[in-house]
Amino acid sequence: MKAISSDANPAFRAWLRLATHPRESRRQRRALAEGLHLAQAALEAQVAVEAVLLRRGARSAEVGVFAEAALARGAEGFELAAALYDRLSPAEHGAGLMLLVGVPTYPPPVGARHDLLYLDGVQDPGNVGTLLRTAAAAGIREVLTGPTTAALWAAKTLRAGQGAHFRLRLHEGVAPEALPAMLAGPWLGADARDGEPLWAAPLPSGPLGWVFGAEGAGLSPAARQVCARWVWIPIDSAVESLNVAAAAAVCLFERRRRVYPSRQ
């Protein structure tokens, strides 16, 4: 286990860029996964772990289990001074364990025969992480994001995803114009008021793509052009709209209810 006490260390400087520049993960193809839950999810998914970062003085039995598992697979080990670790961590009182993982890459889908989710300009990393977690729970296997959506592998997005990143095939920077060729079925847009009420809207039995946009702005014109239809969620008239992550949960689980009624 190598000790790092200076912020001039080249490795620390590279990790700091990952921690403080959300889109740096796309350039480096690496990400920092902080905490026991993310460590467990990453190890179970067999993703490449390049390094184990420990906070000096914070090691526990649970931290030791995950750290040793990663080291046994060939990861390098580093013990950081507490002040340095805290500069990297997105959590104020984290577990003291962080893994430097390689970002998995997948070929883009072509004529997919399973449901897809597309996030169009959703810029809050907490919302994006929650959307990924919701998608994984609803049985979605693959998620695509537009060029202006928050970075998927940024620290805050990873933390909000609670391990969903390692259960999904993720594709960043996908232009809306590319969506029709990626799915063997229609794309359905979610809108605050436009289109059909979700409860009454027919949903195809075959593959379906969902498009969710930023709160306030909604779907971009390019994303709207891709959609064959739109649905909205009937909510109380005193409320303008739902949080995008909450709206997606309603839509995706309504879809799941119809496709798998016997599992309810």
C-alpha positions, -999 to +999 in steps of 0.1 A: +000+000+000+016+033-011+012+063+010+003+097-005+006+128+017+012+156-009-013+171-033+016+175-058+016+137-064+009+132-101-016+103-094-035+124-069-037+153-094-052+130-120-078+117-095-086+153-085-095+161-120-118+132-121-134+143-089-138+180-098-144+180-136-176+160-143-168+152-179-132+142-173-144+106-168-153+105-205-119+117-215-099+094-191-124+065-194-121+061-157-142+070-127-140+072-089-165+050-071-167+060-034-183+040-006-190+003+003-221+000-019-204+012-051-174-009-043-195-040-039-215-033-071-183-027-091-166-059-079-197-080-085-200-066-120-163-076-126-154-042-139-117-033-142-104-018-109-072+001-114-066+013-079-079+012-043-078+045-024-081+044+014-085+073+038-057+072+064-072+062+098-106+052+085-101+015+077-128-008+090-135-045+087-159-039+058-135-016+040-108-042+044-129-069+028-136-049-004-101-034-005-085-069-003-108-082-030-098-055-054-061-058-046-063-095-052-075-088-087-044-067-094-054-032-084-028-009-069-033+002-033-029+038-020-034+052+014-042+090+012-038+116+040-073+124+053-073+159+038-064+146+004-090+118+004-117+143+015-109+165-015-117+135-038-148+123-019-183+134-029-195+124+006-189+145+037-186+114+059-177+087+035-166+051+043-130+059+035-128+036+005-128+046-031-121+025-062-107+039-094-126+019-121-124+017-158-156+030-175-171+001-195-178+008-232-203-010-254-212-008-291-243+013-297-275-006-300-288-013-336-325-022-339-327-032-303-356-055-293-357-045-257-368-012-242-344+018-242-343+050-222-330+083-235-322+113-213-323+146-233-306+175-216-311+163-180-284+184-163-287+177-126-263+148-117-285+137-088-315+133-111-295+115-137-282+090-111-316+085-097-330+079-132-303+052-138-313+035-105-349+037-114-343+023-149-323-007-136-351-014-110-377-013-138-359-038-159-343-014-185-310-028-197-296+001-218-297+039-213-286+066-237-279+102-230-278+133-251-247+156-255-260+181-229-271+156-202-250+155-170-219+132-172-229+097-163-197+087-145-192+119-125-189+113-088-223+128-079-240+108-106-224+076-095-233+082-059-270+089-068-270+058-090-262+035-060-246+008-082-270+010-112-241+021-134-227-014-131-260-031-141-267-011-173-252-006-207-246+031-209-240+053-239-232+090-236-233+118-262-259+103-284-276+128-308-315+124-310-312+120-347-294+086-341-323+071-320-346+057-347-320+033-360-312+021-325-346+006-317-369-018-335-399+000-322-413+035-315-400+062-292-424+077-267-419+112-253-429+122-218-444+157-215-459+177-187-492+182-205-490+172-241-502+140-257-523+112-240-527+105-203-504+077-194-531+054-179-550+054-211-522+055-236-516+022-256-481+009-250-468-016-276-460-051-265-427-050-285-397-028-278-404+008-267-381+038-263-387+064-236-375+100-239-373+122-209-361+158-210-349+185-186-373+199-160-387+233-172-373+231-207-387+197-215-377+179-246-355+196-272-370+201-307-347+174-321-358+149-295-395+157-300-391+150-337-380+114-329-411+107-308-440+089-324-463+099-295-463+117-262-477+109-228-483+129-197-490+119-161-523+131-146-514+151-116-532+175-094-539+208-112-523+228-084-489+212-092-472+223-123-451+192-129-432+163-114-395+160-109-381+142-140-368+112-119-402+108-103-420+111-137-397+085-151-404+061-122-442+064-128-438+058-166-413+029-164-432+011-137-465+015-155-448-001-184-435-029-162-470-034-147-485-039-181-457-062-195-453-083-163-488-082-146-482-116-129-451-102-111-470-075-092 
